[in-house]
């Protein structure tokens, strides 16, 4: 006889099935890309700036200054590269970042890039009461619209932290897509308790994120442990396989990480490799989600 208890190994089947199916992956939406392109490339930037430290209490002036580097040096280098290669990208922006640097985000939208929701102050969704999570998400969307004149249609939760209430809030807000989860390499429809939602997931992955490779902490043993050349090799291998499969290559970067002088070339080399194929569709996350949603 199975005794039901609080430990997961004691759960009855209906409990662990319910937990596993709370937010699920539905139909894979890999499909022919526009204009006969073989592969889609979606570049994204999480514009955290000072909010990464502010969300933890803002006690470290040193870490706040590191966030300021993203605005002063990282963003100009990124914008210059995207301009050079005529590529549109997606920028996921905490509302506090947008309020600290409104001209920056206005320039991003002014050059045809996408702005997406990335929390209020880079808070952890799963630590919030549901009413606070809902209020902050809605306030964040309102703030981004007020600053940029454009209403965001997509969400990337801070630190990809997805609570059991996040999807319901996404649906209430009428968002087109989320980009916080990792059930596939290509787009898919999100399911809520097994039911279709019409919300597109553009999956992320720590492998395709610059921050884990270059993170640094004086208080812990966390140190960059891999060279920029090795990070580029990982990104290029991810891209090459996506190209061979005819699917999506999604990449997540941060202005204060990839925007450093010794790393910005990684982004340029990825762009050059994709451009060299001749049949790659560079698209914002919104464009990818709109294309994936056809026929849903």
C-alpha positions as CSV (number, residue, x, y, z in Angstrom):
1,X,0.0,0.0,0.0
2,X,1.3,3.5,-1.0
3,X,1.1,6.0,1.9
4,X,0.5,9.5,0.7
5,X,2.7,12.1,2.4
6,X,4.5,15.4,1.8
7,X,7.7,14.0,0.2
8,X,7.5,13.7,-3.6
9,X,8.4,10.1,-3.4
10,X,5.2,9.6,-1.3
11,X,2.9,11.5,-3.7
12,X,0.0,9.6,-5.3
13,X,0.1,9.5,-9.1
14,X,-2.5,12.2,-9.6
15,X,-0.4,14.6,-7.7
16,X,2.9,14.2,-9.6
17,X,1.0,14.0,-12.9
18,X,-0.8,17.3,-12.0
19,X,2.5,18.9,-11.1
20,X,4.2,17.7,-14.3
21,X,1.3,18.8,-16.5
22,X,0.7,22.2,-14.9
23,X,2.5,23.9,-17.8
24,X,3.3,21.6,-20.7
25,X,4.6,21.6,-24.2
26,X,2.0,21.1,-27.0
27,X,2.3,20.9,-30.7
28,X,5.8,21.6,-32.1
29,X,5.5,24.6,-34.4
30,X,8.5,24.1,-36.6
31,X,7.3,25.0,-40.0
32,X,8.6,26.3,-43.3
33,X,10.1,29.7,-42.7
34,X,9.2,32.8,-44.9
35,X,10.5,33.2,-48.4
36,X,11.9,29.7,-48.5
37,X,14.5,30.3,-45.8
38,X,16.0,27.2,-44.3
39,X,16.5,28.4,-40.7
40,X,15.4,31.2,-38.4
41,X,17.7,33.2,-36.2
42,X,16.3,35.1,-33.2
43,X,18.8,37.2,-31.3
44,X,17.7,38.6,-27.9
45,X,19.2,40.8,-25.2
46,X,18.1,40.9,-21.6
47,X,18.7,44.5,-20.6
48,X,19.0,44.0,-16.9
49,X,21.4,46.9,-16.2
50,X,21.3,47.8,-12.4
51,X,18.1,45.7,-11.7
52,X,20.0,42.5,-11.3
53,X,21.6,44.0,-8.1
54,X,18.6,46.2,-7.2
55,X,16.4,43.1,-7.0
56,X,18.7,41.7,-4.3
57,X,18.6,44.9,-2.2
58,X,20.9,47.2,-4.1
59,X,23.6,47.0,-1.4
60,X,26.6,46.5,-3.7
61,X,27.6,49.7,-5.4
62,X,30.2,47.7,-7.3
63,X,27.6,45.4,-8.8
64,X,25.4,48.3,-9.6
65,X,28.3,49.9,-11.5
66,X,28.7,46.7,-13.5
67,X,25.0,47.0,-14.5
68,X,25.7,50.6,-15.6
69,X,28.4,49.3,-18.0
70,X,25.6,47.7,-19.9
71,X,24.1,51.1,-20.7
72,X,27.3,53.0,-21.2
73,X,29.3,50.6,-23.3
74,X,27.4,47.3,-24.0
75,X,24.3,48.7,-25.6
76,X,26.1,51.0,-28.0
77,X,28.3,48.2,-29.2
78,X,25.3,45.9,-29.7
79,X,23.2,48.5,-31.5
80,X,26.2,49.3,-33.7
81,X,26.6,45.7,-34.7
82,X,22.9,45.2,-35.4
83,X,22.9,48.4,-37.5
84,X,26.0,47.2,-39.4
85,X,24.4,44.0,-40.5
86,X,20.8,45.3,-40.8
87,X,19.4,42.9,-38.2
88,X,16.4,43.4,-36.0
89,X,16.4,41.8,-32.5
90,X,14.4,41.5,-29.3
91,X,15.2,43.3,-26.1
92,X,13.7,42.1,-22.9
93,X,13.7,45.0,-20.5
94,X,12.9,45.2,-16.8
95,X,10.6,48.2,-16.3
96,X,13.0,49.8,-13.9
97,X,15.7,49.7,-16.6
98,X,13.4,51.4,-19.0
99,X,12.7,54.1,-16.4
100,X,16.4,54.6,-15.6
101,X,17.3,54.8,-19.3
102,X,14.2,55.9,-21.3
103,X,16.2,57.3,-24.2
104,X,18.0,54.0,-24.6
105,X,14.7,52.1,-25.0
106,X,13.2,54.7,-27.2
107,X,16.2,54.4,-29.5
108,X,15.8,50.6,-29.6
109,X,12.2,50.8,-30.7
110,X,13.1,53.7,-33.0
111,X,15.5,51.5,-34.9
112,X,12.8,48.8,-35.4
113,X,13.7,46.4,-32.7
114,X,11.3,44.7,-30.3
115,X,10.8,45.4,-26.7
116,X,9.5,42.6,-24.4
117,X,8.6,42.3,-20.7
118,X,11.3,41.2,-18.3
119,X,9.7,41.9,-15.0
120,X,9.6,45.1,-12.9
121,X,13.0,45.0,-11.1
122,X,14.2,41.5,-12.1
123,X,12.2,39.9,-9.3
124,X,11.7,36.2,-8.9
125,X,8.1,35.4,-10.0
126,X,7.9,32.2,-7.9
127,X,8.7,34.1,-4.7
128,X,5.8,36.5,-5.2
129,X,2.1,36.1,-4.1
130,X,0.1,35.7,-7.2
131,X,-1.6,39.1,-6.8
132,X,1.8,40.8,-6.7
133,X,3.1,38.8,-9.7
134,X,0.1,39.9,-11.7
135,X,0.3,43.5,-10.7
136,X,4.0,43.8,-11.5
137,X,3.6,42.1,-14.9
138,X,0.8,44.5,-15.8
139,X,2.6,47.5,-14.4
140,X,5.7,46.5,-16.4
141,X,3.8,46.3,-19.6
142,X,2.2,49.7,-19.0
143,X,5.6,51.2,-18.2
144,X,7.3,49.9,-21.3
145,X,4.4,51.2,-23.4
146,X,4.6,54.6,-21.7
147,X,8.3,54.8,-22.2
148,X,8.5,53.5,-25.8
149,X,5.1,54.1,-27.2
150,X,4.8,50.4,-28.1
151,X,2.8,47.8,-26.1
152,X,4.9,44.6,-25.6
153,X,3.4,41.3,-26.8
154,X,6.0,38.9,-25.3
155,X,7.4,38.0,-21.9
156,X,10.7,36.6,-20.7
157,X,10.5,36.2,-16.9
158,X,13.6,37.4,-14.9
159,X,16.0,34.5,-14.5
160,X,13.5,32.4,-16.4
161,X,11.6,31.9,-13.2
162,X,8.1,30.7,-14.0
163,X,5.6,30.4,-11.2
164,X,2.4,28.2,-11.3
165,X,0.5,31.4,-11.9
166,X,2.6,33.0,-14.7
167,X,0.9,31.4,-17.6
168,X,-2.6,32.3,-16.4
169,X,-1.4,36.0,-16.1
170,X,0.1,35.8,-19.6
171,X,-3.2,34.6,-21.0
172,X,-5.1,37.3,-19.1
173,X,-2.9,39.9,-20.5
174,X,-3.4,38.6,-24.0
175,X,0.3,38.2,-24.7
176,X,1.3,36.4,-27.9
177,X,4.3,34.5,-26.6
178,X,6.6,33.6,-23.7
179,X,10.3,33.0,-23.9
180,X,11.3,31.5,-20.5
181,X,10.9,27.8,-20.8
182,X,13.0,25.0,-22.3
183,X,10.9,22.0,-23.5
184,X,12.2,22.1,-27.1
185,X,14.7,23.7,-29.4
186,X,12.0,25.1,-31.7
187,X,8.6,26.9,-31.0
188,X,5.7,25.1,-29.5
189,X,2.3,25.9,-28.1
190,X,2.0,26.1,-24.3
191,X,-0.5,23.8,-22.6
192,X,-2.1,24.6,-19.2
193,X,-3.2,21.5,-17.3
194,X,-3.3,19.7,-20.6
195,X,-5.4,22.3,-22.4
196,X,-4.3,24.4,-25.4
197,X,-3.7,28.1,-24.7
198,X,-2.7,29.6,-28.0
199,X,0.4,31.0,-26.4
200,X,3.6,30.4,-28.3
201,X,6.7,29.4,-26.5
202,X,10.0,30.5,-28.0
203,X,12.3,28.3,-25.8
204,X,15.5,29.5,-24.2
205,X,18.4,27.4,-22.9
206,X,21.3,28.1,-20.6
207,X,23.6,26.6,-23.2
208,X,22.6,29.5,-25.5
209,X,23.0,32.2,-22.9
210,X,26.2,34.2,-22.5
211,X,25.8,34.9,-18.7
212,X,26.5,31.3,-17.3
213,X,29.8,31.2,-19.1
214,X,31.1,34.6,-17.9
215,X,29.5,35.0,-14.4
216,X,31.7,36.2,-11.6
217,X,31.2,36.5,-7.8
218,X,33.7,37.7,-5.2
219,X,31.6,36.1,-2.4
220,X,31.6,32.6,-3.9
221,X,33.8,30.4,-6.0
222,X,31.9,31.4,-9.1
223,X,34.4,32.5,-11.8
224,X,34.5,32.5,-15.6
225,X,35.7,29.1,-16.5
226,X,35.6,29.1,-20.3
227,X,37.2,31.2,-23.0
228,X,35.3,33.4,-25.4
229,X,36.5,31.2,-28.2
230,X,34.9,28.2,-26.5
231,X,31.7,30.0,-26.0
232,X,31.6,31.0,-29.7
233,X,32.2,27.4,-30.6
234,X,29.2,26.3,-28.5
235,X,27.0,28.9,-30.1
236,X,28.1,28.0,-33.6
237,X,27.5,24.3,-33.0
238,X,24.0,25.1,-31.8
239,X,23.4,27.3,-34.9
240,X,24.8,24.7,-37.3
241,X,22.6,21.9,-36.0
242,X,19.6,24.3,-36.1
243,X,20.4,25.0,-39.7
244,X,20.8,21.4,-40.6
245,X,17.4,20.6,-39.0
246,X,15.8,23.6,-40.6
247,X,14.6,25.0,-37.3
248,X,15.1,27.9,-34.9
249,X,18.4,29.2,-33.5
250,X,17.5,31.4,-30.5
251,X,20.3,33.2,-28.5
252,X,20.1,35.1,-25.2
253,X,22.7,37.8,-24.4
254,X,23.2,40.6,-21.9
255,X,24.7,44.1,-22.6
256,X,27.0,43.9,-19.6
257,X,28.2,40.5,-20.6
258,X,28.6,40.1,-24.3
259,X,29.1,43.9,-24.6
260,X,32.7,43.7,-23.2
261,X,35.5,44.5,-25.6
262,X,36.9,40.9,-25.5
263,X,33.4,39.4,-26.1
264,X,31.4,41.5,-28.5
265,X,33.2,39.8,-31.4
266,X,31.3,36.6,-30.4
267,X,28.1,38.2,-31.4
268,X,29.6,39.4,-34.7
269,X,31.0,36.0,-35.6
270,X,27.6,34.4,-35.0
271,X,26.0,36.9,-37.2
272,X,28.6,36.5,-39.9
273,X,28.3,32.7,-39.9
274,X,24.5,32.9,-40.2
275,X,24.7,35.5,-42.9
276,X,27.1,33.4,-44.9
277,X,24.5,30.7,-45.3
278,X,22.5,33.0,-47.5
279,X,19.1,31.4,-46.6
280,X,18.6,32.4,-42.9
281,X,15.7,34.4,-41.7
282,X,16.8,36.9,-39.0
283,X,13.7,37.8,-37.0
284,X,12.5,39.3,-33.8
285,X,10.9,36.9,-31.3
286,X,7.5,38.6,-32.1
287,X,8.0,37.8,-35.8
288,X,8.9,34.2,-35.0
289,X,5.8,33.9,-32.7
290,X,3.5,35.4,-35.3
291,X,4.8,33.0,-38.0
292,X,4.5,30.0,-35.6
293,X,1.0,30.9,-34.7
294,X,-0.3,30.6,-38.2
295,X,-3.0,27.9,-38.3
296,X,-3.3,27.5,-34.5
